[in-house]
């Protein structure tokens, strides 16, 4: 499951950086640091992770509650599980964003502007 999550993030970030290669090149030409480019790209993906988490919380809660009702031993599902899952997902997402963004921002901006 973790590998699938990592590969999904890697594909999403690779797609975003390839799509915005010229923008990154122009920003680097005007003097933007890697930190600025990282913040620009990470904001978009972090919003996607948070929105998907908010959509998934009720579905996961009611699905797990319905499934656990069939067992003799009752277990309560606390919000800590969902918060931890979101934090882990944000960490994995941020690591994938950082790697791809640093790789794209370290390239020569002239090469990025030559594309097309």
C-alpha positions in Angstrom: 0.0 0.0 0.0 2.8 2.4 0.9 4.6 1.7 -2.5 1.3 2.4 -4.3 1.0 5.7 -2.4 4.6 6.7 -3.2 4.2 5.8 -6.9 1.0 7.8 -7.1 2.6 10.9 -5.6 5.7 10.5 -7.8 3.5 10.3 -10.9 1.4 13.3 -9.9 4.4 15.4 -9.0 6.3 14.4 -12.2 3.2 15.4 -14.2 2.9 18.7 -12.5 6.6 19.6 -12.9 6.7 18.5 -16.5 3.6 20.6 -17.2 5.0 23.6 -15.5 8.6 23.3 -16.8 8.5 26.7 -18.7 7.0 28.4 -15.6 9.8 27.1 -13.4 12.4 28.1 -16.0 11.0 31.7 -16.2 10.9 32.0 -12.4 14.5 30.7 -12.1 15.5 33.2 -14.8 14.0 36.0 -12.8 15.9 34.9 -9.7 13.5 32.6 -7.8 15.2 30.3 -5.4 14.5 26.6 -5.1 12.6 27.3 -1.9 10.1 29.6 -3.8 9.5 27.1 -6.5 9.1 24.4 -3.9 6.5 26.5 -2.1 4.7 27.2 -5.3 4.3 23.6 -6.4 3.8 22.1 -2.9 0.8 24.4 -2.1 -1.2 22.8 -4.9 -0.5 19.2 -3.9 -1.0 19.9 -0.2 -4.5 21.4 -1.0 -5.3 18.2 -3.0 -4.3 16.0 -0.1 -6.3 18.0 2.5 -9.4 18.1 0.3 -9.2 14.4 -0.4 -8.7 13.6 3.3 -11.8 15.7 4.2 -13.8 13.7 1.7 -12.4 10.4 2.8 -13.0 10.9 6.6 -16.7 10.4 6.7 -16.6 7.6 4.2 -13.9 5.8 6.2 -15.6 6.5 9.5 -19.0 5.2 8.6 -17.6 2.3 6.5 -15.4 1.1 9.4 -18.2 1.6 11.9 -20.5 -0.5 9.8 -17.9 -3.2 9.4 -16.9 -3.3 13.0 -20.5 -3.7 14.2 -20.4 -7.3 13.0 -17.7 -8.3 15.6 -18.4 -9.4 19.1 -15.7 -7.1 20.6 -16.4 -3.4 20.2 -13.6 -1.1 19.2 -14.0 2.7 19.1 -12.4 4.5 16.2 -10.8 7.8 17.4 -9.9 10.8 15.4 -6.2 10.2 16.2 -6.2 7.5 13.5 -7.4 9.9 10.8 -5.1 12.7 11.9 -2.1 10.4 11.9 -3.0 9.0 8.4 -3.3 12.6 7.1 0.1 13.6 8.6 1.8 10.6 7.1 0.3 11.3 3.7 1.3 14.9 3.9 4.9 13.9 4.8 5.1 11.4 1.9 3.6 14.0 -0.4 6.0 16.7 0.8 9.0 14.3 0.3 7.9 13.5 -3.3 7.3 17.2 -4.0 10.7 18.2 -2.7 12.6 15.6 -4.7 10.9 16.4 -8.0 11.0 20.1 -7.5 14.6 20.2 -6.6 15.4 18.0 -9.6 13.4 20.4 -11.9 14.7 23.6 -10.3 18.3 22.4 -10.4 18.2 22.2 -14.2 19.5 25.1 -16.3 16.6 27.5 -17.0 17.7 27.9 -20.6 16.9 24.3 -21.2 13.5 24.6 -19.8 12.7 27.6 -22.0 14.0 25.9 -25.1 11.3 23.2 -24.8 8.5 23.5 -27.4 
